[in-house]
Amino acid sequence: MAYAPKPLLPGDAFEAALRFGLALEQDLAHRQDPPDRAACLARHWRDLLELGWAGTLLPEAAGGAGGAIADLVALADGAGRSAMPLPVAAACGVVPMLLRAVPDAAMQAAVATGRMRPCPVLEPGAVTARMEGEGWLLEGSLLGLELVPEPTHYLLACPIAAAEPGLFLLPADAPGLAVTRHLRIDGRLSADLALHSPARLLARGAAVREAVAAARDLGAFLTCVEAVSAMGALIEQTIAYLSARVQFGTALASFQALRHRVAEMHVAAENTRGLVAQLLRAAGTAPALPWREVSFAKLRLGEAGRFVAEAAIQMHGGMGVTEALPASRLARRIMLAEFEYGDRNWHAARLLEAA
Amino acid sequence: MDDAADLESFRRTLREFALSHCPPEIRAVVAANRKLGRKEWSAWQRILHARGWGAPSWPKAHGGTGWDLRHRHAFDEVMAECDCPPQYHHGLRHIGPVLIEFGTPEQQAHFLPGILNGEDWWCQGYSEPGAGSDLASLKTRAERDGEEYVVTGQKLWTSHAHESDWMYTLVRTSSAGKRQEGITMLLIPLRSPGITVRPVPTIDGWHHVNEVFLDGVRVPAANRIGEEGKGWTYGKFLLDRERLGGANVAPAFRFLDRARALVAAELQGPQNRLKREMLAMRLLQIEAELRGARELGLAAIDDVMNGRPLGIAPSVLKLSTSEAMQRTSQVALDAVGHRLATRFRPVDASGPNAEVGEIEWLQNYLYLRAKTIFGGSSEVQKNVIARQLFGT
C-alpha cells in the first residue's frame, strides 16, 4: 500500500476543512485572471465565516465556539492538504489572540459572526503612530501584508512610545488609506498599505506586548501545521507521479536516486511533524505556547520545508515548474510559509539572544 | 500516582543513583567523549547489577528489571544525561535476549549470569569481507563432526573482539536452498585454538574493529542456538529487538551540549564573534532536528506499548539522529580542527606540546563517519523507507 499522509487530529473538523479546501481548489482551477481569483477567494471566505471558523477560539459568551487551539489545528491541518489560499491562521488564530488585549465583548461578537473582519498586522513595517490633537494618526507604508478578503478593519500593532506598543483599529475605509493588492506565490491575497490616517488606540503597554507575542507564536505554530500538512500531500503526489510516469521503458519510481530523495523528503517532513506534535501537546496543557519550541519548529520548517518543496519540483521534472500543477502550488505554499510570523533567521536570532 | 508523576519520580531515583554511584573517572571519560573500553563498561555494569538494574530490558525471571519500554527509555535517557556510559550492548541487548527466547535452560544458566554481572564480554561475528549490507551472502563454513562443529572462515568489522571472551557468530552450515536457510548461530569462545584476532586500524585512531580468522575452530554443538539452519531467524529477532535503539536521542543532545560549550570556550572575545555565531547557528539547526527526532522516538515507544506496528519509524529515526550527530561533530571540527587535524599523531614523544589536548573532538568527527554506515547504512535505510512509501 502506497503512502498516505496522516492527519494530526483526525475527525470531523479535519475532514470538513479538507473538503472546503478541495472545493476552493476546483473553483480556482479555471480562473487565471488575478481579479477573478481574488473575487473567488472572497466568496469562499464568506462561506468560511458563515461556518463560524473565525469564532473557533472566541468565547461562547461572545458567540464564538469557545474552542481550544487543537480545534484550530484540525482546521489548519485539513486546509493545508490543498494549500488552501485563505488566511485561516491570521483571521482565526492571530486576531483572537490580539483581542485578548481588548476587553470588548461586542467586538469579539462581531468578529465571531464575521460582521467585523479585521486584518491583523503584527509588524508595522514603516508605519509610525503619533498623537494629533486628541487622537492618533498612523503614517507610513507597509508591504506584503497577508490580507483577509474584504477586511472591514486593520488591527495594527505599532509602537506609541520608545518601548511601549499600542494596538490600533483602523477602518478599511479610513481617509488617507491606499491599498494595493497582490497575489502571493501561494495564491493568497496580500496588500501594500500607504497611510496617513486617523486610528483608534484600543490598548497599550504590557497587555499588547503579551498579546502580540502570543499571536505571533500561535501564527507561527499554525503556519507549521499547515506546512507539515502540505508536505504530506506533496510527498503523496510526488510518489503518485513517479509511480505513473514511464521513461526509458520503466516507471520513474523504480530509480533509486529518486526513491532515496523521496525517502529524504519523508524524513524531513516527519521530523518537522515531530516538532509540531510536541507543540500540539504543549498547547493542550500550558496556558501559552512555549516560545522556544515554537522557534525551533519554525527554524526546522525553514530548512525542511524548502528542502521538501524544491525536491518535489525537481522530481516532477518539467511539470514541476508549471503554474497549474497542484504539487507546485503546495511547494509554493511551503516556500512562503518561511516568511510568515518570523523566518528561520528571526527565530534563530531569538533563540541565540536568549541563550 | 499517575503515569507522568510516576515516571518523574522514577527519573529522580535514577538520577540520584547515577550521580552518586557512577565513578567520577568513568563519567569523565564519557564527558570528554573519549573511547570507552571494557574496563569502564564492566565496572559500571557491576555497579548496576548490584543495584538490581543490570538488565533493564530483560524479564525479571532472568534477572532483569522487568521494566516496560517507557521506563527503559527513561533509564537510558537519564544515564546519558548524567554522563554514565551506555550499557555495553552485545551481551545485554543482543545475545542476551536471543538466549532468553531461544536458548536451552543449560545455555541460559551458563551464559546469562556472566552477562548480567559484567564478567563475560561478547562480540558479534556477522560481517565478512564479502558480506556487509548483504549479510546473507556470508561464507564462513561450519561442518558437523560428531558433537562439534568445525568452523573455518573470516569475520570482519568485529567490534571489541580484542577485548571479548565470546563471539556470537553466524556461520553457513548449508549451501542448498535459499541463502538465508543455510545459516546457523554458534557461540564461540575466542580463546579457542585456530582463532586469530587482528586489529583493523581505523581513521579515528581508536581501536574498535578487528578481523577474526577462524581456521578449523572446534565448537561444541551444545553452543548452537536453536536449530541448525535457523540462524537467520535468530539474527533477525535480535535486530528487530534493537529497532527502537534510535529512540534514545539523549546522547546526541549531550554531544550537542558539549559542542556548544566547546564553541563558546574556543571562540571567545569580539574578534571571534562572527565565527562563533555562525557555528552557534548551525548547532541550533541541529538541535531543532534532534527535538523533532526525540518526539518521533516517544511516539514510536507509544506505538509499541499500544501494540501498533512500528513501520519505518526506526529507519526515519536512525537517519535523523546519525546525521545530526555527524553534523554536530562537523561544527566541533570547524571550531578546533585547525589545531587538531594538523597534530594527529605524535612523532616526538616529549616536548612542550607532545600531549594534544581535546584530540577526542577530531577522533569523534572521524569516528562518526561510521555512524551512517553501521547498523544499516543510510542508503539501506532509505531503501527501506522508499519500499514502504512506494508500496513496492
Interface residues (C-beta under 8 A of the other chain):
Chain A: M1 A2 Y3 I235 I239 L242 S243 A253 Q256 R259 H260 V262 A263 E264 H266 V267 E270 N271 T272 R273 G274 L275 A277 Q278 E293 F296 A297 L299 R300 E303 A348 L351 L352 A355
Chain B: E277 A280 M281 L284 Q285 E287 A288 E289 R291 G292 A293 R294 E295 L296 A299 V316 L319 S320 E379 Q381 K382 N383 I385 A386 Q388 L389 F390 G391 T392
